[in-house]
């Protein structure tokens, strides 16, 4: 899975991988070189879904650039951050 432009050349963006369970997205990975951005979704109901975000650079001076956990709520649509 490599991103490319319409003429077949390399396009500088993340490569994406999505993991599904039944018809629900449970994990997404975005990769660019040594950087991996992970997003996880769990405990989905009609009113909410738990969310985890990790921005990681392999071999970096600070390997974990950012980490968040939170909840998406659907009524009304909003995001509540639980960890910075």
mmCIF file as gemmi writes it, N, C-alpha and C atoms, coordinates in Angstrom:
data_model
loop_
_atom_site.group_PDB
_atom_site.id
_atom_site.type_symbol
_atom_site.label_atom_id
_atom_site.label_alt_id
_atom_site.label_comp_id
_atom_site.label_asym_id
_atom_site.label_entity_id
_atom_site.label_seq_id
_atom_site.pdbx_PDB_ins_code
_atom_site.Cartn_x
_atom_site.Cartn_y
_atom_site.Cartn_z
_atom_site.occupancy
_atom_site.B_iso_or_equiv
_atom_site.pdbx_formal_charge
_atom_site.auth_seq_id
_atom_site.auth_asym_id
_atom_site.pdbx_PDB_model_num
ATOM 1 N N . UNK Axp A 1 ? 0.828 -1.169 0 1 0 ? 1 A 1
ATOM 2 C CA . UNK Axp A 1 ? 0 0 0 1 0 ? 1 A 1
ATOM 3 C C . UNK Axp A 1 ? 0.882 1.245 0 1 0 ? 1 A 1
ATOM 4 N N . UNK Axp A 2 ? 1.11 1.787 -1.162 1 0 ? 2 A 1
ATOM 5 C CA . UNK Axp A 2 ? 1.916 2.994 -1.293 1 0 ? 2 A 1
ATOM 6 C C . UNK Axp A 2 ? 1.085 4.07 -1.972 1 0 ? 2 A 1
ATOM 7 N N . UNK Axp A 3 ? 1.065 5.262 -1.414 1 0 ? 3 A 1
ATOM 8 C CA . UNK Axp A 3 ? 0.315 6.34 -2.072 1 0 ? 3 A 1
ATOM 9 C C . UNK Axp A 3 ? 0.996 6.748 -3.373 1 0 ? 3 A 1
ATOM 10 N N . UNK Axp A 4 ? 0.216 7.15 -4.331 1 0 ? 4 A 1
ATOM 11 C CA . UNK Axp A 4 ? 0.768 7.556 -5.623 1 0 ? 4 A 1
ATOM 12 C C . UNK Axp A 4 ? -0.143 8.589 -6.253 1 0 ? 4 A 1
ATOM 13 N N . UNK Axp A 5 ? 0.404 9.304 -7.21 1 0 ? 5 A 1
ATOM 14 C CA . UNK Axp A 5 ? -0.382 10.318 -7.909 1 0 ? 5 A 1
ATOM 15 C C . UNK Axp A 5 ? -1.056 9.686 -9.13 1 0 ? 5 A 1
ATOM 16 N N . UNK Axp A 6 ? -1.876 10.452 -9.791 1 0 ? 6 A 1
ATOM 17 C CA . UNK Axp A 6 ? -2.597 9.949 -10.962 1 0 ? 6 A 1
ATOM 18 C C . UNK Axp A 6 ? -1.655 9.474 -12.06 1 0 ? 6 A 1
ATOM 19 N N . UNK Axp A 7 ? -0.465 10.097 -12.173 1 0 ? 7 A 1
ATOM 20 C CA . UNK Axp A 7 ? 0.47 9.666 -13.225 1 0 ? 7 A 1
ATOM 21 C C . UNK Axp A 7 ? 1.384 8.541 -12.754 1 0 ? 7 A 1
ATOM 22 N N . UNK Axp A 8 ? 1.136 7.991 -11.555 1 0 ? 8 A 1
ATOM 23 C CA . UNK Axp A 8 ? 1.898 6.842 -11.077 1 0 ? 8 A 1
ATOM 24 C C . UNK Axp A 8 ? 3.091 7.208 -10.221 1 0 ? 8 A 1
ATOM 25 N N . UNK Axp A 9 ? 3.399 8.483 -10.08 1 0 ? 9 A 1
ATOM 26 C CA . UNK Axp A 9 ? 4.541 8.901 -9.274 1 0 ? 9 A 1
ATOM 27 C C . UNK Axp A 9 ? 4.215 8.909 -7.796 1 0 ? 9 A 1
ATOM 28 N N . UNK Axp A 10 ? 5.255 8.936 -6.983 1 0 ? 10 A 1
ATOM 29 C CA . UNK Axp A 10 ? 5.094 8.961 -5.532 1 0 ? 10 A 1
ATOM 30 C C . UNK Axp A 10 ? 4.385 10.232 -5.099 1 0 ? 10 A 1
ATOM 31 N N . UNK Axp A 11 ? 3.495 10.101 -4.16 1 0 ? 11 A 1
ATOM 32 C CA . UNK Axp A 11 ? 2.787 11.237 -3.596 1 0 ? 11 A 1
ATOM 33 C C . UNK Axp A 11 ? 3.117 11.292 -2.102 1 0 ? 11 A 1
ATOM 34 N N . UNK Axp A 12 ? 3.691 12.387 -1.612 1 0 ? 12 A 1
ATOM 35 C CA . UNK Axp A 12 ? 4.184 12.437 -0.227 1 0 ? 12 A 1
ATOM 36 C C . UNK Axp A 12 ? 3.067 12.548 0.811 1 0 ? 12 A 1
ATOM 37 N N . UNK Axp A 13 ? 2.597 11.441 1.268 1 0 ? 13 A 1
ATOM 38 C CA . UNK Axp A 13 ? 1.565 11.406 2.293 1 0 ? 13 A 1
ATOM 39 C C . UNK Axp A 13 ? 1.679 10.091 3.044 1 0 ? 13 A 1
ATOM 40 N N . UNK Axp A 14 ? 0.842 9.891 4.039 1 0 ? 14 A 1
ATOM 41 C CA . UNK Axp A 14 ? 0.845 8.65 4.791 1 0 ? 14 A 1
ATOM 42 C C . UNK Axp A 14 ? 0.263 7.505 3.968 1 0 ? 14 A 1
ATOM 43 N N . UNK Axp A 15 ? 0.744 6.298 4.25 1 0 ? 15 A 1
ATOM 44 C CA . UNK Axp A 15 ? 0.09 5.081 3.791 1 0 ? 15 A 1
ATOM 45 C C . UNK Axp A 15 ? -0.859 4.671 4.915 1 0 ? 15 A 1
ATOM 46 N N . UNK Axp A 16 ? -2.07 4.269 4.572 1 0 ? 16 A 1
ATOM 47 C CA . UNK Axp A 16 ? -3.087 3.96 5.567 1 0 ? 16 A 1
ATOM 48 C C . UNK Axp A 16 ? -3.412 2.473 5.594 1 0 ? 16 A 1
ATOM 49 N N . UNK Axp A 17 ? -3.651 1.973 6.797 1 0 ? 17 A 1
ATOM 50 C CA . UNK Axp A 17 ? -4.155 0.616 6.99 1 0 ? 17 A 1
ATOM 51 C C . UNK Axp A 17 ? -5.325 0.723 7.953 1 0 ? 17 A 1
ATOM 52 N N . UNK Axp A 18 ? -6.421 0.078 7.627 1 0 ? 18 A 1
ATOM 53 C CA . UNK Axp A 18 ? -7.61 0.102 8.479 1 0 ? 18 A 1
ATOM 54 C C . UNK Axp A 18 ? -7.981 -1.32 8.853 1 0 ? 18 A 1
ATOM 55 N N . UNK Axp A 19 ? -8.178 -1.567 10.143 1 0 ? 19 A 1
ATOM 56 C CA . UNK Axp A 19 ? -8.623 -2.878 10.622 1 0 ? 19 A 1
ATOM 57 C C . UNK Axp A 19 ? -10.086 -2.762 11.022 1 0 ? 19 A 1
ATOM 58 N N . UNK Axp A 20 ? -10.892 -3.671 10.496 1 0 ? 20 A 1
ATOM 59 C CA . UNK Axp A 20 ? -12.329 -3.661 10.782 1 0 ? 20 A 1
ATOM 60 C C . UNK Axp A 20 ? -12.723 -4.928 11.535 1 0 ? 20 A 1
ATOM 61 N N . UNK Axp A 21 ? -13.738 -4.802 12.358 1 0 ? 21 A 1
ATOM 62 C CA . UNK Axp A 21 ? -14.346 -5.938 13.033 1 0 ? 21 A 1
ATOM 63 C C . UNK Axp A 21 ? -15.827 -5.846 12.724 1 0 ? 21 A 1
ATOM 64 N N . UNK Axp A 22 ? -16.32 -6.829 11.979 1 0 ? 22 A 1
ATOM 65 C CA . UNK Axp A 22 ? -17.647 -6.747 11.377 1 0 ? 22 A 1
ATOM 66 C C . UNK Axp A 22 ? -17.632 -5.511 10.481 1 0 ? 22 A 1
ATOM 67 N N . UNK Axp A 23 ? -18.511 -4.604 10.564 1 0 ? 23 A 1
ATOM 68 C CA . UNK Axp A 23 ? -18.441 -3.432 9.689 1 0 ? 23 A 1
ATOM 69 C C . UNK Axp A 23 ? -17.962 -2.186 10.418 1 0 ? 23 A 1
ATOM 70 N N . UNK Axp A 24 ? -17.317 -2.36 11.569 1 0 ? 24 A 1
ATOM 71 C CA . UNK Axp A 24 ? -16.852 -1.223 12.357 1 0 ? 24 A 1
ATOM 72 C C . UNK Axp A 24 ? -15.337 -1.097 12.27 1 0 ? 24 A 1
ATOM 73 N N . UNK Axp A 25 ? -14.86 0.132 12.136 1 0 ? 25 A 1
ATOM 74 C CA . UNK Axp A 25 ? -13.422 0.394 12.168 1 0 ? 25 A 1
ATOM 75 C C . UNK Axp A 25 ? -12.967 0.319 13.619 1 0 ? 25 A 1
ATOM 76 N N . UNK Axp A 26 ? -11.961 -0.547 13.905 1 0 ? 26 A 1
ATOM 77 C CA . UNK Axp A 26 ? -11.463 -0.678 15.277 1 0 ? 26 A 1
ATOM 78 C C . UNK Axp A 26 ? -10.043 -0.133 15.426 1 0 ? 26 A 1
ATOM 79 N N . UNK Axp A 27 ? -9.262 -0.104 14.334 1 0 ? 27 A 1
ATOM 80 C CA . UNK Axp A 27 ? -7.912 0.44 14.371 1 0 ? 27 A 1
ATOM 81 C C . UNK Axp A 27 ? -7.567 1.057 13.028 1 0 ? 27 A 1
ATOM 82 N N . UNK Axp A 28 ? -6.763 2.113 13.073 1 0 ? 28 A 1
ATOM 83 C CA . UNK Axp A 28 ? -6.225 2.717 11.859 1 0 ? 28 A 1
ATOM 84 C C . UNK Axp A 28 ? -4.753 3.017 12.112 1 0 ? 28 A 1
ATOM 85 N N . UNK Axp A 29 ? -3.938 2.783 11.094 1 0 ? 29 A 1
ATOM 86 C CA . UNK Axp A 29 ? -2.515 3.083 11.158 1 0 ? 29 A 1
ATOM 87 C C . UNK Axp A 29 ? -2.169 3.976 9.98 1 0 ? 29 A 1
ATOM 88 N N . UNK Axp A 30 ? -1.418 5.035 10.242 1 0 ? 30 A 1
ATOM 89 C CA . UNK Axp A 30 ? -0.905 5.909 9.193 1 0 ? 30 A 1
ATOM 90 C C . UNK Axp A 30 ? 0.614 5.848 9.302 1 0 ? 30 A 1
ATOM 91 N N . UNK Axp A 31 ? 1.295 5.503 8.204 1 0 ? 31 A 1
ATOM 92 C CA . UNK Axp A 31 ? 2.736 5.293 8.228 1 0 ? 31 A 1
ATOM 93 C C . UNK Axp A 31 ? 3.397 6.179 7.193 1 0 ? 31 A 1
ATOM 94 N N . UNK Axp A 32 ? 4.504 6.822 7.611 1 0 ? 32 A 1
ATOM 95 C CA . UNK Axp A 32 ? 5.338 7.599 6.696 1 0 ? 32 A 1
ATOM 96 C C . UNK Axp A 32 ? 6.779 7.446 7.181 1 0 ? 32 A 1
ATOM 97 N N . UNK Axp A 33 ? 7.552 6.625 6.507 1 0 ? 33 A 1
ATOM 98 C CA . UNK Axp A 33 ? 8.928 6.368 6.927 1 0 ? 33 A 1
ATOM 99 C C . UNK Axp A 33 ? 8.947 5.714 8.294 1 0 ? 33 A 1
ATOM 100 N N . UNK Axp A 34 ? 9.631 6.34 9.256 1 0 ? 34 A 1
ATOM 101 C CA . UNK Axp A 34 ? 9.74 5.805 10.613 1 0 ? 34 A 1
ATOM 102 C C . UNK Axp A 34 ? 8.604 6.25 11.528 1 0 ? 34 A 1
ATOM 103 N N . UNK Axp A 35 ? 7.661 7.02 11.009 1 0 ? 35 A 1
ATOM 104 C CA . UNK Axp A 35 ? 6.559 7.524 11.828 1 0 ? 35 A 1
ATOM 105 C C . UNK Axp A 35 ? 5.324 6.649 11.652 1 0 ? 35 A 1
ATOM 106 N N . UNK Axp A 36 ? 4.721 6.288 12.784 1 0 ? 36 A 1
ATOM 107 C CA . UNK Axp A 36 ? 3.468 5.53 12.79 1 0 ? 36 A 1
ATOM 108 C C . UNK Axp A 36 ? 2.472 6.288 13.661 1 0 ? 36 A 1
ATOM 109 N N . UNK Axp A 37 ? 1.317 6.566 13.109 1 0 ? 37 A 1
ATOM 110 C CA . UNK Axp A 37 ? 0.234 7.186 13.876 1 0 ? 37 A 1
ATOM 111 C C . UNK Axp A 37 ? -0.852 6.128 14.021 1 0 ? 37 A 1
ATOM 112 N N . UNK Axp A 38 ? -1.182 5.819 15.261 1 0 ? 38 A 1
ATOM 113 C CA . UNK Axp A 38 ? -2.167 4.784 15.576 1 0 ? 38 A 1
ATOM 114 C C . UNK Axp A 38 ? -3.425 5.437 16.127 1 0 ? 38 A 1
ATOM 115 N N . UNK Axp A 39 ? -4.59 4.96 15.679 1 0 ? 39 A 1
ATOM 116 C CA . UNK Axp A 39 ? -5.87 5.369 16.242 1 0 ? 39 A 1
ATOM 117 C C . UNK Axp A 39 ? -6.69 4.117 16.507 1 0 ? 39 A 1
ATOM 118 N N . UNK Axp A 40 ? -7.192 3.98 17.73 1 0 ? 40 A 1
ATOM 119 C CA . UNK Axp A 40 ? -8.003 2.831 18.102 1 0 ? 40 A 1
ATOM 120 C C . UNK Axp A 40 ? -9.365 3.273 18.588 1 0 ? 40 A 1
ATOM 121 N N . UNK Axp A 41 ? -10.383 2.485 18.247 1 0 ? 41 A 1
ATOM 122 C CA . UNK Axp A 41 ? -11.77 2.784 18.606 1 0 ? 41 A 1
ATOM 123 C C . UNK Axp A 41 ? -12.355 1.555 19.294 1 0 ? 41 A 1
ATOM 124 N N . UNK Axp A 42 ? -12.992 1.741 20.46 1 0 ? 42 A 1
ATOM 125 C CA . UNK Axp A 42 ? -13.534 0.587 21.184 1 0 ? 42 A 1
ATOM 126 C C . UNK Axp A 42 ? -14.79 0.986 21.961 1 0 ? 42 A 1
ATOM 127 N N . UNK Axp A 43 ? -15.444 -0.033 22.502 1 0 ? 43 A 1
ATOM 128 C CA . UNK Axp A 43 ? -16.644 0.158 23.334 1 0 ? 43 A 1
ATOM 129 C C . UNK Axp A 43 ? -17.704 1.013 22.65 1 0 ? 43 A 1
ATOM 130 N N . UNK Axp A 44 ? -17.854 0.829 21.359 1 0 ? 44 A 1
ATOM 131 C CA . UNK Axp A 44 ? -18.824 1.642 20.612 1 0 ? 44 A 1
ATOM 132 C C . UNK Axp A 44 ? -20.244 1.29 21.008 1 0 ? 44 A 1
ATOM 133 N N . UNK Axp A 45 ? -21.038 2.339 21.182 1 0 ? 45 A 1
ATOM 134 C CA . UNK Axp A 45 ? -22.471 2.175 21.415 1 0 ? 45 A 1
ATOM 135 C C . UNK Axp A 45 ? -23.185 3.193 20.544 1 0 ? 45 A 1
ATOM 136 N N . UNK Axp A 46 ? -24.474 3.325 20.706 1 0 ? 46 A 1
ATOM 137 C CA . UNK Axp A 46 ? -25.212 4.315 19.921 1 0 ? 46 A 1
ATOM 138 C C . UNK Axp A 46 ? -24.908 5.739 20.356 1 0 ? 46 A 1
ATOM 139 N N . UNK Axp A 47 ? -24.322 5.904 21.543 1 0 ? 47 A 1
ATOM 140 C CA . UNK Axp A 47 ? -24.084 7.246 22.065 1 0 ? 47 A 1
ATOM 141 C C . UNK Axp A 47 ? -22.618 7.643 22.165 1 0 ? 47 A 1
ATOM 142 N N . UNK Axp A 48 ? -21.668 6.667 22.059 1 0 ? 48 A 1
ATOM 143 C CA . UNK Axp A 48 ? -20.263 6.985 22.28 1 0 ? 48 A 1
ATOM 144 C C . UNK Axp A 48 ? -19.325 5.948 21.681 1 0 ? 48 A 1
ATOM 145 N N . UNK Axp A 49 ? -18.043 6.322 21.585 1 0 ? 49 A 1
ATOM 146 C CA . UNK Axp A 49 ? -16.973 5.379 21.238 1 0 ? 49 A 1
ATOM 147 C C . UNK Axp A 49 ? -15.696 5.872 21.912 1 0 ? 49 A 1
ATOM 148 N N . UNK Axp A 50 ? -14.959 4.967 22.549 1 0 ? 50 A 1
ATOM 149 C CA . UNK Axp A 50 ? -13.684 5.315 23.175 1 0 ? 50 A 1
ATOM 150 C C . UNK Axp A 50 ? -12.614 5.417 22.095 1 0 ? 50 A 1
ATOM 151 N N . UNK Axp A 51 ? -11.636 6.314 22.328 1 0 ? 51 A 1
ATOM 152 C CA . UNK Axp A 51 ? -10.641 6.639 21.312 1 0 ? 51 A 1
ATOM 153 C C . UNK Axp A 51 ? -9.245 6.678 21.934 1 0 ? 51 A 1
ATOM 154 N N . UNK Axp A 52 ? -8.251 6.113 21.219 1 0 ? 52 A 1
ATOM 155 C CA . UNK Axp A 52 ? -6.84 6.155 21.609 1 0 ? 52 A 1
ATOM 156 C C . UNK Axp A 52 ? -6.04 6.636 20.411 1 0 ? 52 A 1
ATOM 157 N N . UNK Axp A 53 ? -5.087 7.552 20.645 1 0 ? 53 A 1
ATOM 158 C CA . UNK Axp A 53 ? -4.244 8.106 19.585 1 0 ? 53 A 1
ATOM 159 C C . UNK Axp A 53 ? -2.796 8.071 20.062 1 0 ? 53 A 1
ATOM 160 N N . UNK Axp A 54 ? -1.895 7.507 19.243 1 0 ? 54 A 1
ATOM 161 C CA . UNK Axp A 54 ? -0.467 7.494 19.558 1 0 ? 54 A 1
ATOM 162 C C . UNK Axp A 54 ? 0.299 7.878 18.3 1 0 ? 54 A 1
ATOM 163 N N . UNK Axp A 55 ? 1.163 8.889 18.418 1 0 ? 55 A 1
ATOM 164 C CA . UNK Axp A 55 ? 2.025 9.331 17.311 1 0 ? 55 A 1
ATOM 165 C C . UNK Axp A 55 ? 3.441 8.919 17.692 1 0 ? 55 A 1
ATOM 166 N N . UNK Axp A 56 ? 4.015 7.928 16.992 1 0 ? 56 A 1
ATOM 167 C CA . UNK Axp A 56 ? 5.269 7.272 17.363 1 0 ? 56 A 1
ATOM 168 C C . UNK Axp A 56 ? 6.288 7.396 16.239 1 0 ? 56 A 1
ATOM 169 N N . UNK Axp A 57 ? 7.544 7.685 16.6 1 0 ? 57 A 1
ATOM 170 C CA . UNK Axp A 57 ? 8.636 7.725 15.626 1 0 ? 57 A 1
ATOM 171 C C . UNK Axp A 57 ? 9.712 6.748 16.089 1 0 ? 57 A 1
ATOM 172 N N . UNK Axp A 58 ? 9.899 5.677 15.33 1 0 ? 58 A 1
ATOM 173 C CA . UNK Axp A 58 ? 10.898 4.665 15.658 1 0 ? 58 A 1
ATOM 174 C C . UNK Axp A 58 ? 12.3 5.277 15.617 1 0 ? 58 A 1
ATOM 175 N N . UNK Axp A 59 ? 13.058 5.088 16.681 1 0 ? 59 A 1
ATOM 176 C CA . UNK Axp A 59 ? 14.426 5.594 16.731 1 0 ? 59 A 1
ATOM 177 C C . UNK Axp A 59 ? 14.527 7.075 17.026 1 0 ? 59 A 1
ATOM 178 N N . UNK Axp A 60 ? 13.419 7.714 17.298 1 0 ? 60 A 1
ATOM 179 C CA . UNK Axp A 60 ? 13.43 9.151 17.578 1 0 ? 60 A 1
ATOM 180 C C . UNK Axp A 60 ? 13.974 9.451 18.964 1 0 ? 60 A 1
ATOM 181 N N . UNK Axp A 61 ? 14.493 10.65 19.16 1 0 ? 61 A 1
ATOM 182 C CA . UNK Axp A 61 ? 14.992 11.068 20.473 1 0 ? 61 A 1
ATOM 183 C C . UNK Axp A 61 ? 13.877 10.964 21.505 1 0 ? 61 A 1
ATOM 184 N N . UNK Axp A 62 ? 12.673 11.339 21.098 1 0 ? 62 A 1
ATOM 185 C CA . UNK Axp A 62 ? 11.467 11.168 21.907 1 0 ? 62 A 1
ATOM 186 C C . UNK Axp A 62 ? 10.518 10.32 21.055 1 0 ? 62 A 1
ATOM 187 N N . UNK Axp A 63 ? 10.537 8.985 21.235 1 0 ? 63 A 1
ATOM 188 C CA . UNK Axp A 63 ? 9.77 8.116 20.324 1 0 ? 63 A 1
ATOM 189 C C . UNK Axp A 63 ? 8.264 8.389 20.289 1 0 ? 63 A 1
ATOM 190 N N . UNK Axp A 64 ? 7.657 8.687 21.43 1 0 ? 64 A 1
ATOM 191 C CA . UNK Axp A 64 ? 6.22 8.977 21.444 1 0 ? 64 A 1
ATOM 192 C C . UNK Axp A 64 ? 6.05 10.489 21.412 1 0 ? 64 A 1
ATOM 193 N N . UNK Axp A 65 ? 5.673 11.005 20.236 1 0 ? 65 A 1
ATOM 194 C CA . UNK Axp A 65 ? 5.509 12.447 20.065 1 0 ? 65 A 1
ATOM 195 C C . UNK Axp A 65 ? 4.24 12.964 20.722 1 0 ? 65 A 1
ATOM 196 N N . UNK Axp A 66 ? 3.192 12.136 20.692 1 0 ? 66 A 1
ATOM 197 C CA . UNK Axp A 66 ? 1.91 12.555 21.27 1 0 ? 66 A 1
ATOM 198 C C . UNK Axp A 66 ? 1.086 11.33 21.59 1 0 ? 66 A 1
ATOM 199 N N . UNK Axp A 67 ? 0.335 11.401 22.674 1 0 ? 67 A 1
ATOM 200 C CA . UNK Axp A 67 ? -0.556 10.313 23.055 1 0 ? 67 A 1
ATOM 201 C C . UNK Axp A 67 ? -1.813 10.922 23.658 1 0 ? 67 A 1
ATOM 202 N N . UNK Axp A 68 ? -2.979 10.425 23.223 1 0 ? 68 A 1
ATOM 203 C CA . UNK Axp A 68 ? -4.259 10.936 23.712 1 0 ? 68 A 1
ATOM 204 C C . UNK Axp A 68 ? -5.227 9.785 23.918 1 0 ? 68 A 1
ATOM 205 N N . UNK Axp A 69 ? -6.076 9.93 24.881 1 0 ? 69 A 1
ATOM 206 C CA . UNK Axp A 69 ? -7.23 9.037 25.006 1 0 ? 69 A 1
ATOM 207 C C . UNK Axp A 69 ? -8.444 9.926 25.236 1 0 ? 69 A 1
ATOM 208 N N . UNK Axp A 70 ? -9.574 9.459 24.778 1 0 ? 70 A 1
ATOM 209 C CA . UNK Axp A 70 ? -10.779 10.254 24.938 1 0 ? 70 A 1
ATOM 210 C C . UNK Axp A 70 ? -12.015 9.492 24.532 1 0 ? 70 A 1
ATOM 211 N N . UNK Axp A 71 ? -13.094 10.23 24.426 1 0 ? 71 A 1
ATOM 212 C CA . UNK Axp A 71 ? -14.399 9.66 24.076 1 0 ? 71 A 1
ATOM 213 C C . UNK Axp A 71 ? -15.057 10.557 23.041 1 0 ? 71 A 1
ATOM 214 N N . UNK Axp A 72 ? -15.531 9.946 21.957 1 0 ? 72 A 1
ATOM 215 C CA . UNK Axp A 72 ? -16.412 10.643 21.034 1 0 ? 72 A 1
ATOM 216 C C . UNK Axp A 72 ? -17.83 10.385 21.491 1 0 ? 72 A 1
ATOM 217 N N . UNK Axp A 73 ? -18.594 11.439 21.641 1 0 ? 73 A 1
ATOM 218 C CA . UNK Axp A 73 ? -20.016 11.321 21.977 1 0 ? 73 A 1
ATOM 219 C C . UNK Axp A 73 ? -20.812 11.802 20.768 1 0 ? 73 A 1
ATOM 220 N N . UNK Axp A 74 ? -21.944 11.151 20.524 1 0 ? 74 A 1
ATOM 221 C CA . UNK Axp A 74 ? -22.683 11.402 19.292 1 0 ? 74 A 1
ATOM 222 C C . UNK Axp A 74 ? -23.858 12.361 19.445 1 0 ? 74 A 1
ATOM 223 N N . UNK Axp A 75 ? -24.367 12.543 20.675 1 0 ? 75 A 1
ATOM 224 C CA . UNK Axp A 75 ? -25.544 13.388 20.849 1 0 ? 75 A 1
ATOM 225 C C . UNK Axp A 75 ? -25.309 14.395 21.95 1 0 ? 75 A 1
ATOM 226 N N . UNK Axp A 76 ? -24.933 15.617 21.675 1 0 ? 76 A 1
ATOM 227 C CA . UNK Axp A 76 ? -24.496 16.114 20.373 1 0 ? 76 A 1
ATOM 228 C C . UNK Axp A 76 ? -23.078 15.634 20.08 1 0 ? 76 A 1
ATOM 229 N N . UNK Axp A 77 ? -22.683 15.7 18.823 1 0 ? 77 A 1
ATOM 230 C CA . UNK Axp A 77 ? -21.364 15.241 18.405 1 0 ? 77 A 1
ATOM 231 C C . UNK Axp A 77 ? -20.284 16.098 19.054 1 0 ? 77 A 1
ATOM 232 N N . UNK Axp A 78 ? -19.374 15.424 19.803 1 0 ? 78 A 1
ATOM 233 C CA . UNK Axp A 78 ? -18.274 16.136 20.455 1 0 ? 78 A 1
ATOM 234 C C . UNK Axp A 78 ? -17.189 15.129 20.843 1 0 ? 78 A 1
ATOM 235 N N . UNK Axp A 79 ? -16.002 15.66 21.157 1 0 ? 79 A 1
ATOM 236 C CA . UNK Axp A 79 ? -14.88 14.839 21.62 1 0 ? 79 A 1
ATOM 237 C C . UNK Axp A 79 ? -14.462 15.321 22.988 1 0 ? 79 A 1
ATOM 238 N N . UNK Axp A 80 ? -14.283 14.398 23.94 1 0 ? 80 A 1
ATOM 239 C CA . UNK Axp A 80 ? -13.82 14.73 25.275 1 0 ? 80 A 1
ATOM 240 C C . UNK Axp A 80 ? -12.446 14.093 25.486 1 0 ? 80 A 1
ATOM 241 N N . UNK Axp A 81 ? -11.421 14.923 25.637 1 0 ? 81 A 1
ATOM 242 C CA . UNK Axp A 81 ? -10.064 14.453 25.833 1 0 ? 81 A 1
ATOM 243 C C . UNK Axp A 81 ? -9.873 13.988 27.275 1 0 ? 81 A 1
ATOM 244 N N . UNK Axp A 82 ? -9.318 12.794 27.474 1 0 ? 82 A 1
ATOM 245 C CA . UNK Axp A 82 ? -9.119 12.258 28.814 1 0 ? 82 A 1
ATOM 246 C C . UNK Axp A 82 ? -7.673 12.341 29.27 1 0 ? 82 A 1
ATOM 247 N N . UNK Axp A 83 ? -6.717 12.413 28.298 1 0 ? 83 A 1
ATOM 248 C CA . UNK Axp A 83 ? -5.302 12.43 28.656 1 0 ? 83 A 1
ATOM 249 C C . UNK Axp A 83 ? -4.536 13.284 27.656 1 0 ? 83 A 1
ATOM 250 N N . UNK Axp A 84 ? -3.588 14.048 28.114 1 0 ? 84 A 1
ATOM 251 C CA . UNK Axp A 84 ? -2.765 14.861 27.225 1 0 ? 84 A 1
ATOM 252 C C . UNK Axp A 84 ? -1.352 14.372 27.215 1 0 ? 84 A 1
